[in-house]
Amino acid sequence: MKYVLVDRGDNIIDRIELTREVSLSAAKTFFVGRKRIEEKEFDNLWKVMTEMDYNRNKERTYRYEEFGDWLDIEKS
């Protein structure tokens, strides 16, 4: 499975492909070790997710932004 390291601006910083048996927490442990910082500090800067979840979230955000606020009836 592919995992990505994402910054607070939702940009992929790093990615890794691990075997199917590896969990999300194991991928996070890998990235924390790679960055060589405490987990608390890591959590303030980045998040780890599957690449599939990242793509799904990006697609939802794009769809929302595509329509904009013109559908907001109360805004008139």
PyMOL Python script that loads the backbone (N, CA, C, O; Angstrom):
from pymol import cmd

cmd.read_pdbstr("""\
ATOM      1  N   MET A   1       0.844  -1.177   0.000  1.00  0.00           N
ATOM      2  CA  MET A   1       0.000   0.000   0.000  1.00  0.00           C
ATOM      3  C   MET A   1       0.889   1.240   0.000  1.00  0.00           C
ATOM      4  O   MET A   1       1.979   1.235   0.571  1.00  0.00           O
ATOM      5  N   LYS A   2       0.412   2.293  -0.644  1.00  0.00           N
ATOM      6  CA  LYS A   2       1.169   3.545  -0.718  1.00  0.00           C
ATOM      7  C   LYS A   2       0.671   4.509   0.355  1.00  0.00           C
ATOM      8  O   LYS A   2      -0.531   4.705   0.531  1.00  0.00           O
ATOM      9  N   TYR A   3       1.628   5.107   1.068  1.00  0.00           N
ATOM     10  CA  TYR A   3       1.330   6.095   2.103  1.00  0.00           C
ATOM     11  C   TYR A   3       2.011   7.399   1.741  1.00  0.00           C
ATOM     12  O   TYR A   3       3.080   7.406   1.130  1.00  0.00           O
ATOM     13  N   VAL A   4       1.377   8.512   2.125  1.00  0.00           N
ATOM     14  CA  VAL A   4       1.942   9.824   1.835  1.00  0.00           C
ATOM     15  C   VAL A   4       2.077  10.641   3.118  1.00  0.00           C
ATOM     16  O   VAL A   4       1.291  10.501   4.056  1.00  0.00           O
ATOM     17  N   LEU A   5       3.087  11.487   3.127  1.00  0.00           N
ATOM     18  CA  LEU A   5       3.306  12.441   4.205  1.00  0.00           C
ATOM     19  C   LEU A   5       2.817  13.781   3.686  1.00  0.00           C
ATOM     20  O   LEU A   5       3.302  14.269   2.666  1.00  0.00           O
ATOM     21  N   VAL A   6       1.859  14.377   4.385  1.00  0.00           N
ATOM     22  CA  VAL A   6       1.186  15.585   3.906  1.00  0.00           C
ATOM     23  C   VAL A   6       1.414  16.727   4.887  1.00  0.00           C
ATOM     24  O   VAL A   6       1.282  16.551   6.098  1.00  0.00           O
ATOM     25  N   ASP A   7       1.758  17.907   4.354  1.00  0.00           N
ATOM     26  CA  ASP A   7       1.928  19.064   5.223  1.00  0.00           C
ATOM     27  C   ASP A   7       0.578  19.719   5.497  1.00  0.00           C
ATOM     28  O   ASP A   7      -0.450  19.258   5.001  1.00  0.00           O
ATOM     29  N   ARG A   8       0.579  20.775   6.270  1.00  0.00           N
ATOM     30  CA  ARG A   8      -0.674  21.443   6.654  1.00  0.00           C
ATOM     31  C   ARG A   8      -1.344  22.155   5.479  1.00  0.00           C
ATOM     32  O   ARG A   8      -2.514  22.525   5.574  1.00  0.00           O
ATOM     33  N   GLY A   9      -0.631  22.352   4.384  1.00  0.00           N
ATOM     34  CA  GLY A   9      -1.215  22.945   3.186  1.00  0.00           C
ATOM     35  C   GLY A   9      -1.753  21.887   2.230  1.00  0.00           C
ATOM     36  O   GLY A   9      -2.081  22.187   1.083  1.00  0.00           O
ATOM     37  N   ASP A  10      -1.840  20.659   2.705  1.00  0.00           N
ATOM     38  CA  ASP A  10      -2.309  19.501   1.928  1.00  0.00           C
ATOM     39  C   ASP A  10      -1.438  19.194   0.711  1.00  0.00           C
ATOM     40  O   ASP A  10      -1.940  18.758  -0.325  1.00  0.00           O
ATOM     41  N   ASN A  11      -0.138  19.423   0.842  1.00  0.00           N
ATOM     42  CA  ASN A  11       0.824  19.081  -0.201  1.00  0.00           C
ATOM     43  C   ASN A  11       1.566  17.816   0.194  1.00  0.00           C
ATOM     44  O   ASN A  11       1.949  17.663   1.354  1.00  0.00           O
ATOM     45  N   ILE A  12       1.773  16.919  -0.738  1.00  0.00           N
ATOM     46  CA  ILE A  12       2.529  15.699  -0.455  1.00  0.00           C
ATOM     47  C   ILE A  12       4.002  16.064  -0.355  1.00  0.00           C
ATOM     48  O   ILE A  12       4.571  16.655  -1.272  1.00  0.00           O
ATOM     49  N   ILE A  13       4.609  15.706   0.765  1.00  0.00           N
ATOM     50  CA  ILE A  13       6.015  15.974   1.023  1.00  0.00           C
ATOM     51  C   ILE A  13       6.873  14.757   0.701  1.00  0.00           C
ATOM     52  O   ILE A  13       7.987  14.881   0.193  1.00  0.00           O
ATOM     53  N   ASP A  14       6.335  13.584   1.004  1.00  0.00           N
ATOM     54  CA  ASP A  14       7.071  12.337   0.822  1.00  0.00           C
ATOM     55  C   ASP A  14       6.068  11.216   0.625  1.00  0.00           C
ATOM     56  O   ASP A  14       4.912  11.341   1.028  1.00  0.00           O
ATOM     57  N   ARG A  15       6.494  10.130   0.011  1.00  0.00           N
ATOM     58  CA  ARG A  15       5.617   8.964  -0.121  1.00  0.00           C
ATOM     59  C   ARG A  15       6.457   7.707  -0.013  1.00  0.00           C
ATOM     60  O   ARG A  15       7.658   7.703  -0.281  1.00  0.00           O
ATOM     61  N   ILE A  16       5.782   6.639   0.388  1.00  0.00           N
ATOM     62  CA  ILE A  16       6.444   5.351   0.526  1.00  0.00           C
ATOM     63  C   ILE A  16       5.452   4.258   0.177  1.00  0.00           C
ATOM     64  O   ILE A  16       4.253   4.394   0.424  1.00  0.00           O
ATOM     65  N   GLU A  17       5.946   3.185  -0.390  1.00  0.00           N
ATOM     66  CA  GLU A  17       5.105   2.028  -0.665  1.00  0.00           C
ATOM     67  C   GLU A  17       5.558   0.904   0.249  1.00  0.00           C
ATOM     68  O   GLU A  17       6.717   0.491   0.221  1.00  0.00           O
ATOM     69  N   LEU A  18       4.634   0.418   1.054  1.00  0.00           N
ATOM     70  CA  LEU A  18       4.922  -0.656   2.001  1.00  0.00           C
ATOM     71  C   LEU A  18       4.058  -1.867   1.674  1.00  0.00           C
ATOM     72  O   LEU A  18       3.085  -1.771   0.926  1.00  0.00           O
ATOM     73  N   THR A  19       4.425  -2.990   2.240  1.00  0.00           N
ATOM     74  CA  THR A  19       3.648  -4.207   1.980  1.00  0.00           C
ATOM     75  C   THR A  19       2.240  -4.066   2.523  1.00  0.00           C
ATOM     76  O   THR A  19       1.988  -3.236   3.397  1.00  0.00           O
ATOM     77  N   ARG A  20       1.347  -4.851   2.026  1.00  0.00           N
ATOM     78  CA  ARG A  20      -0.069  -4.778   2.374  1.00  0.00           C
ATOM     79  C   ARG A  20      -0.318  -4.998   3.875  1.00  0.00           C
ATOM     80  O   ARG A  20      -1.296  -4.478   4.411  1.00  0.00           O
ATOM     81  N   GLU A  21       0.523  -5.738   4.543  1.00  0.00           N
ATOM     82  CA  GLU A  21       0.310  -6.043   5.951  1.00  0.00           C
ATOM     83  C   GLU A  21       0.637  -4.876   6.888  1.00  0.00           C
ATOM     84  O   GLU A  21       0.299  -4.918   8.071  1.00  0.00           O
ATOM     85  N   VAL A  22       1.281  -3.853   6.371  1.00  0.00           N
ATOM     86  CA  VAL A  22       1.707  -2.721   7.194  1.00  0.00           C
ATOM     87  C   VAL A  22       0.531  -1.766   7.404  1.00  0.00           C
ATOM     88  O   VAL A  22      -0.190  -1.424   6.467  1.00  0.00           O
ATOM     89  N   SER A  23       0.359  -1.347   8.654  1.00  0.00           N
ATOM     90  CA  SER A  23      -0.754  -0.461   8.991  1.00  0.00           C
ATOM     91  C   SER A  23      -0.357   1.009   8.844  1.00  0.00           C
ATOM     92  O   SER A  23       0.807   1.345   8.623  1.00  0.00           O
ATOM     93  N   LEU A  24      -1.353   1.858   8.975  1.00  0.00           N
ATOM     94  CA  LEU A  24      -1.132   3.299   8.909  1.00  0.00           C
ATOM     95  C   LEU A  24      -0.204   3.751  10.038  1.00  0.00           C
ATOM     96  O   LEU A  24       0.643   4.622   9.835  1.00  0.00           O
ATOM     97  N   SER A  25      -0.360   3.168  11.217  1.00  0.00           N
ATOM     98  CA  SER A  25       0.500   3.562  12.345  1.00  0.00           C
ATOM     99  C   SER A  25       1.959   3.169  12.091  1.00  0.00           C
ATOM    100  O   SER A  25       2.871   3.876  12.520  1.00  0.00           O
ATOM    101  N   ALA A  26       2.182   2.065  11.407  1.00  0.00           N
ATOM    102  CA  ALA A  26       3.553   1.676  11.064  1.00  0.00           C
ATOM    103  C   ALA A  26       4.147   2.648  10.051  1.00  0.00           C
ATOM    104  O   ALA A  26       5.329   2.983  10.126  1.00  0.00           O
ATOM    105  N   ALA A  27       3.331   3.098   9.107  1.00  0.00           N
ATOM    106  CA  ALA A  27       3.803   4.088   8.134  1.00  0.00           C
ATOM    107  C   ALA A  27       4.138   5.393   8.843  1.00  0.00           C
ATOM    108  O   ALA A  27       5.135   6.037   8.517  1.00  0.00           O
ATOM    109  N   LYS A  28       3.317   5.789   9.805  1.00  0.00           N
ATOM    110  CA  LYS A  28       3.588   7.013  10.566  1.00  0.00           C
ATOM    111  C   LYS A  28       4.899   6.863  11.333  1.00  0.00           C
ATOM    112  O   LYS A  28       5.711   7.788  11.361  1.00  0.00           O
ATOM    113  N   THR A  29       5.106   5.711  11.952  1.00  0.00           N
ATOM    114  CA  THR A  29       6.347   5.461  12.686  1.00  0.00           C
ATOM    115  C   THR A  29       7.553   5.587  11.758  1.00  0.00           C
ATOM    116  O   THR A  29       8.587   6.128  12.149  1.00  0.00           O
ATOM    117  N   PHE A  30       7.421   5.095  10.547  1.00  0.00           N
ATOM    118  CA  PHE A  30       8.491   5.216   9.556  1.00  0.00           C
ATOM    119  C   PHE A  30       8.809   6.684   9.286  1.00  0.00           C
ATOM    120  O   PHE A  30       9.973   7.082   9.323  1.00  0.00           O
ATOM    121  N   PHE A  31       7.783   7.492   9.013  1.00  0.00           N
ATOM    122  CA  PHE A  31       8.005   8.901   8.694  1.00  0.00           C
ATOM    123  C   PHE A  31       8.541   9.683   9.896  1.00  0.00           C
ATOM    124  O   PHE A  31       9.384  10.564   9.730  1.00  0.00           O
ATOM    125  N   VAL A  32       8.066   9.373  11.095  1.00  0.00           N
ATOM    126  CA  VAL A  32       8.588  10.030  12.303  1.00  0.00           C
ATOM    127  C   VAL A  32      10.080   9.727  12.432  1.00  0.00           C
ATOM    128  O   VAL A  32      10.874  10.616  12.737  1.00  0.00           O
ATOM    129  N   GLY A  33      10.453   8.480  12.200  1.00  0.00           N
ATOM    130  CA  GLY A  33      11.868   8.100  12.255  1.00  0.00           C
ATOM    131  C   GLY A  33      12.685   8.789  11.182  1.00  0.00           C
ATOM    132  O   GLY A  33      13.828   9.175  11.425  1.00  0.00           O
ATOM    133  N   ARG A  34      12.121   8.947  10.009  1.00  0.00           N
ATOM    134  CA  ARG A  34      12.830   9.608   8.919  1.00  0.00           C
ATOM    135  C   ARG A  34      13.067  11.085   9.232  1.00  0.00           C
ATOM    136  O   ARG A  34      14.121  11.628   8.899  1.00  0.00           O
ATOM    137  N   LYS A  35      12.092  11.737   9.872  1.00  0.00           N
ATOM    138  CA  LYS A  35      12.220  13.150  10.209  1.00  0.00           C
ATOM    139  C   LYS A  35      13.043  13.377  11.477  1.00  0.00           C
ATOM    140  O   LYS A  35      13.541  14.478  11.712  1.00  0.00           O
ATOM    141  N   ARG A  36      13.181  12.330  12.293  1.00  0.00           N
ATOM    142  CA  ARG A  36      13.988  12.373  13.527  1.00  0.00           C
ATOM    143  C   ARG A  36      13.529  13.463  14.493  1.00  0.00           C
ATOM    144  O   ARG A  36      14.333  14.232  15.019  1.00  0.00           O
ATOM    145  N   ILE A  37      12.209  13.508  14.712  1.00  0.00           N
ATOM    146  CA  ILE A  37      11.663  14.428  15.702  1.00  0.00           C
ATOM    147  C   ILE A  37      10.676  13.671  16.578  1.00  0.00           C
ATOM    148  O   ILE A  37      10.300  12.540  16.272  1.00  0.00           O
ATOM    149  N   GLU A  38      10.268  14.296  17.654  1.00  0.00           N
ATOM    150  CA  GLU A  38       9.287  13.693  18.547  1.00  0.00           C
ATOM    151  C   GLU A  38       7.934  13.596  17.850  1.00  0.00           C
ATOM    152  O   GLU A  38       7.604  14.416  16.993  1.00  0.00           O
ATOM    153  N   GLU A  39       7.158  12.586  18.227  1.00  0.00           N
ATOM    154  CA  GLU A  39       5.862  12.363  17.584  1.00  0.00           C
ATOM    155  C   GLU A  39       4.918  13.539  17.772  1.00  0.00           C
ATOM    156  O   GLU A  39       4.162  13.869  16.857  1.00  0.00           O
ATOM    157  N   LYS A  40       4.942  14.179  18.938  1.00  0.00           N
ATOM    158  CA  LYS A  40       4.076  15.330  19.188  1.00  0.00           C
ATOM    159  C   LYS A  40       4.378  16.468  18.213  1.00  0.00           C
ATOM    160  O   LYS A  40       3.466  17.079  17.655  1.00  0.00           O
ATOM    161  N   GLU A  41       5.640  16.738  18.021  1.00  0.00           N
ATOM    162  CA  GLU A  41       6.051  17.796  17.092  1.00  0.00           C
ATOM    163  C   GLU A  41       5.697  17.403  15.654  1.00  0.00           C
ATOM    164  O   GLU A  41       5.252  18.236  14.864  1.00  0.00           O
ATOM    165  N   PHE A  42       5.899  16.137  15.332  1.00  0.00           N
ATOM    166  CA  PHE A  42       5.551  15.613  14.012  1.00  0.00           C
ATOM    167  C   PHE A  42       4.077  15.847  13.720  1.00  0.00           C
ATOM    168  O   PHE A  42       3.719  16.292  12.630  1.00  0.00           O
ATOM    169  N   ASP A  43       3.215  15.545  14.700  1.00  0.00           N
ATOM    170  CA  ASP A  43       1.769  15.701  14.525  1.00  0.00           C
ATOM    171  C   ASP A  43       1.353  17.150  14.293  1.00  0.00           C
ATOM    172  O   ASP A  43       0.327  17.406  13.662  1.00  0.00           O
ATOM    173  N   ASN A  44       2.139  18.099  14.794  1.00  0.00           N
ATOM    174  CA  ASN A  44       1.840  19.512  14.568  1.00  0.00           C
ATOM    175  C   ASN A  44       2.199  19.975  13.158  1.00  0.00           C
ATOM    176  O   ASN A  44       1.687  20.989  12.682  1.00  0.00           O
ATOM    177  N   LEU A  45       3.076  19.230  12.495  1.00  0.00           N
ATOM    178  CA  LEU A  45       3.561  19.647  11.183  1.00  0.00           C
ATOM    179  C   LEU A  45       2.976  18.850  10.021  1.00  0.00           C
ATOM    180  O   LEU A  45       2.718  19.410   8.955  1.00  0.00           O
ATOM    181  N   TRP A  46       2.765  17.554  10.217  1.00  0.00           N
ATOM    182  CA  TRP A  46       2.388  16.678   9.119  1.00  0.00           C
ATOM    183  C   TRP A  46       1.302  15.701   9.524  1.00  0.00           C
ATOM    184  O   TRP A  46       0.979  15.552  10.703  1.00  0.00           O
ATOM    185  N   LYS A  47       0.746  15.040   8.520  1.00  0.00           N
ATOM    186  CA  LYS A  47      -0.152  13.915   8.749  1.00  0.00           C
ATOM    187  C   LYS A  47       0.190  12.834   7.736  1.00  0.00           C
ATOM    188  O   LYS A  47       0.697  13.120   6.652  1.00  0.00           O
ATOM    189  N   VAL A  48      -0.089  11.604   8.099  1.00  0.00           N
ATOM    190  CA  VAL A  48       0.179  10.459   7.239  1.00  0.00           C
ATOM    191  C   VAL A  48      -1.157   9.846   6.848  1.00  0.00           C
ATOM    192  O   VAL A  48      -2.032   9.664   7.694  1.00  0.00           O
ATOM    193  N   MET A  49      -1.313   9.530   5.573  1.00  0.00           N
ATOM    194  CA  MET A  49      -2.538   8.881   5.110  1.00  0.00           C
ATOM    195  C   MET A  49      -2.212   8.019   3.903  1.00  0.00           C
ATOM    196  O   MET A  49      -1.140   8.134   3.309  1.00  0.00           O
ATOM    197  N   THR A  50      -3.146   7.161   3.554  1.00  0.00           N
ATOM    198  CA  THR A  50      -2.929   6.375   2.345  1.00  0.00           C
ATOM    199  C   THR A  50      -3.047   7.305   1.148  1.00  0.00           C
ATOM    200  O   THR A  50      -3.742   8.320   1.201  1.00  0.00           O
ATOM    201  N   GLU A  51      -2.369   6.954   0.082  1.00  0.00           N
ATOM    202  CA  GLU A  51      -2.436   7.776  -1.121  1.00  0.00           C
ATOM    203  C   GLU A  51      -3.864   7.802  -1.668  1.00  0.00           C
ATOM    204  O   GLU A  51      -4.312   8.810  -2.216  1.00  0.00           O
ATOM    205  N   MET A  52      -4.569   6.685  -1.511  1.00  0.00           N
ATOM    206  CA  MET A  52      -5.948   6.611  -1.978  1.00  0.00           C
ATOM    207  C   MET A  52      -6.834   7.588  -1.201  1.00  0.00           C
ATOM    208  O   MET A  52      -7.670   8.261  -1.805  1.00  0.00           O
ATOM    209  N   ASP A  53      -6.671   7.681   0.123  1.00  0.00           N
ATOM    210  CA  ASP A  53      -7.442   8.631   0.927  1.00  0.00           C
ATOM    211  C   ASP A  53      -7.096  10.072   0.553  1.00  0.00           C
ATOM    212  O   ASP A  53      -7.977  10.929   0.482  1.00  0.00           O
ATOM    213  N   TYR A  54      -5.817  10.333   0.316  1.00  0.00           N
ATOM    214  CA  TYR A  54      -5.390  11.672  -0.081  1.00  0.00           C
ATOM    215  C   TYR A  54      -6.085  12.090  -1.378  1.00  0.00           C
ATOM    216  O   TYR A  54      -6.608  13.199  -1.483  1.00  0.00           O
ATOM    217  N   ASN A  55      -6.082  11.190  -2.365  1.00  0.00           N
ATOM    218  CA  ASN A  55      -6.708  11.489  -3.652  1.00  0.00           C
ATOM    219  C   ASN A  55      -8.214  11.680  -3.511  1.00  0.00           C
ATOM    220  O   ASN A  55      -8.795  12.544  -4.168  1.00  0.00           O
ATOM    221  N   ARG A  56      -8.839  10.889  -2.667  1.00  0.00           N
ATOM    222  CA  ARG A  56     -10.277  11.020  -2.432  1.00  0.00           C
ATOM    223  C   ARG A  56     -10.593  12.379  -1.811  1.00  0.00           C
ATOM    224  O   ARG A  56     -11.544  13.044  -2.222  1.00  0.00           O
ATOM    225  N   ASN A  57      -9.801  12.792  -0.825  1.00  0.00           N
ATOM    226  CA  ASN A  57     -10.011  14.088  -0.174  1.00  0.00           C
ATOM    227  C   ASN A  57      -9.797  15.246  -1.148  1.00  0.00           C
ATOM    228  O   ASN A  57     -10.544  16.223  -1.124  1.00  0.00           O
ATOM    229  N   LYS A  58      -8.794  15.141  -1.992  1.00  0.00           N
ATOM    230  CA  LYS A  58      -8.529  16.184  -2.977  1.00  0.00           C
ATOM    231  C   LYS A  58      -9.688  16.297  -3.967  1.00  0.00           C
ATOM    232  O   LYS A  58     -10.072  17.398  -4.362  1.00  0.00           O
ATOM    233  N   GLU A  59     -10.238  15.155  -4.361  1.00  0.00           N
ATOM    234  CA  GLU A  59     -11.355  15.146  -5.303  1.00  0.00           C
ATOM    235  C   GLU A  59     -12.579  15.822  -4.701  1.00  0.00           C
ATOM    236  O   GLU A  59     -13.261  16.587  -5.384  1.00  0.00           O
ATOM    237  N   ARG A  60     -12.865  15.549  -3.430  1.00  0.00           N
ATOM    238  CA  ARG A  60     -14.005  16.186  -2.754  1.00  0.00           C
ATOM    239  C   ARG A  60     -13.810  17.685  -2.672  1.00  0.00           C
ATOM    240  O   ARG A  60     -14.741  18.450  -2.926  1.00  0.00           O
ATOM    241  N   THR A  61     -12.610  18.112  -2.319  1.00  0.00           N
ATOM    242  CA  THR A  61     -12.320  19.542  -2.211  1.00  0.00           C
ATOM    243  C   THR A  61     -12.478  20.220  -3.567  1.00  0.00           C
ATOM    244  O   THR A  61     -13.028  21.319  -3.649  1.00  0.00           O
ATOM    245  N   TYR A  62     -12.008  19.587  -4.613  1.00  0.00           N
ATOM    246  CA  TYR A  62     -12.121  20.153  -5.952  1.00  0.00           C
ATOM    247  C   TYR A  62     -13.582  20.300  -6.343  1.00  0.00           C
ATOM    248  O   TYR A  62     -13.981  21.332  -6.883  1.00  0.00           O
ATOM    249  N   ARG A  63     -14.377  19.281  -6.076  1.00  0.00           N
ATOM    250  CA  ARG A  63     -15.797  19.356  -6.433  1.00  0.00           C
ATOM    251  C   ARG A  63     -16.486  20.510  -5.722  1.00  0.00           C
ATOM    252  O   ARG A  63     -17.298  21.206  -6.332  1.00  0.00           O
ATOM    253  N   TYR A  64     -16.185  20.731  -4.454  1.00  0.00           N
ATOM    254  CA  TYR A  64     -16.792  21.823  -3.700  1.00  0.00           C
ATOM    255  C   TYR A  64     -16.377  23.165  -4.293  1.00  0.00           C
ATOM    256  O   TYR A  64     -17.211  24.046  -4.500  1.00  0.00           O
ATOM    257  N   GLU A  65     -15.088  23.310  -4.561  1.00  0.00           N
ATOM    258  CA  GLU A  65     -14.594  24.581  -5.093  1.00  0.00           C
ATOM    259  C   GLU A  65     -15.101  24.838  -6.502  1.00  0.00           C
ATOM    260  O   GLU A  65     -15.211  25.991  -6.919  1.00  0.00           O
ATOM    261  N   GLU A  66     -15.405  23.793  -7.228  1.00  0.00           N
ATOM    262  CA  GLU A  66     -15.888  23.932  -8.599  1.00  0.00           C
ATOM    263  C   GLU A  66     -17.226  24.660  -8.638  1.00  0.00           C
ATOM    264  O   GLU A  66     -17.480  25.447  -9.550  1.00  0.00           O
ATOM    265  N   PHE A  67     -18.079  24.402  -7.655  1.00  0.00           N
ATOM    266  CA  PHE A  67     -19.391  25.023  -7.627  1.00  0.00           C
ATOM    267  C   PHE A  67     -19.374  26.392  -6.966  1.00  0.00           C
ATOM    268  O   PHE A  67     -20.228  27.230  -7.257  1.00  0.00           O
ATOM    269  N   GLY A  68     -18.429  26.627  -6.093  1.00  0.00           N
ATOM    270  CA  GLY A  68     -18.326  27.909  -5.425  1.00  0.00           C
ATOM    271  C   GLY A  68     -19.520  28.183  -4.524  1.00  0.00           C
ATOM    272  O   GLY A  68     -20.191  27.250  -4.084  1.00  0.00           O
ATOM    273  N   ASP A  69     -19.789  29.443  -4.247  1.00  0.00           N
ATOM    274  CA  ASP A  69     -20.864  29.793  -3.326  1.00  0.00           C
ATOM    275  C   ASP A  69     -22.122  30.271  -4.050  1.00  0.00           C
ATOM    276  O   ASP A  69     -23.042  30.769  -3.401  1.00  0.00           O
ATOM    277  N   TRP A  70     -22.186  30.137  -5.351  1.00  0.00           N
ATOM    278  CA  TRP A  70     -23.369  30.596  -6.065  1.00  0.00           C
ATOM    279  C   TRP A  70     -24.596  29.769  -5.744  1.00  0.00           C
ATOM    280  O   TRP A  70     -25.715  30.179  -6.053  1.00  0.00           O
ATOM    281  N   LEU A  71     -24.408  28.606  -5.127  1.00  0.00           N
ATOM    282  CA  LEU A  71     -25.546  27.783  -4.719  1.00  0.00           C
ATOM    283  C   LEU A  71     -26.087  28.183  -3.339  1.00  0.00           C
ATOM    284  O   LEU A  71     -27.130  27.692  -2.907  1.00  0.00           O
ATOM    285  N   ASP A  72     -25.371  29.071  -2.664  1.00  0.00           N
ATOM    286  CA  ASP A  72     -25.770  29.491  -1.331  1.00  0.00           C
ATOM    287  C   ASP A  72     -26.929  30.482  -1.436  1.00  0.00           C
ATOM    288  O   ASP A  72     -26.725  31.656  -1.747  1.00  0.00           O
ATOM    289  N   ILE A  73     -28.116  30.013  -1.181  1.00  0.00           N
ATOM    290  CA  ILE A  73     -29.338  30.822  -1.317  1.00  0.00           C
ATOM    291  C   ILE A  73     -29.360  31.985  -0.335  1.00  0.00           C
ATOM    292  O   ILE A  73     -29.816  33.079  -0.667  1.00  0.00           O
ATOM    293  N   GLU A  74     -28.865  31.741   0.877  1.00  0.00           N
ATOM    294  CA  GLU A  74     -28.929  32.758   1.926  1.00  0.00           C
ATOM    295  C   GLU A  74     -27.955  33.912   1.679  1.00  0.00           C
ATOM    296  O   GLU A  74     -28.086  34.961   2.310  1.00  0.00           O
ATOM    297  N   LYS A  75     -27.015  33.752   0.807  1.00  0.00           N
ATOM    298  CA  LYS A  75     -25.999  34.780   0.578  1.00  0.00           C
ATOM    299  C   LYS A  75     -26.559  36.005  -0.136  1.00  0.00           C
ATOM    300  O   LYS A  75     -25.961  37.076  -0.025  1.00  0.00           O
ATOM    301  N   SER A  76     -27.647  35.913  -0.846  1.00  0.00           N
ATOM    302  CA  SER A  76     -28.209  37.019  -1.642  1.00  0.00           C
ATOM    303  C   SER A  76     -28.592  38.198  -0.815  1.00  0.00           C
ATOM    304  O   SER A  76     -29.075  39.196  -1.350  1.00  0.00           O
TER     305      SER A  76
END
""", "prot")
cmd.dss("prot")
cmd.show_as("cartoon", "prot")
cmd.util.cbc("prot")
cmd.orient("prot")
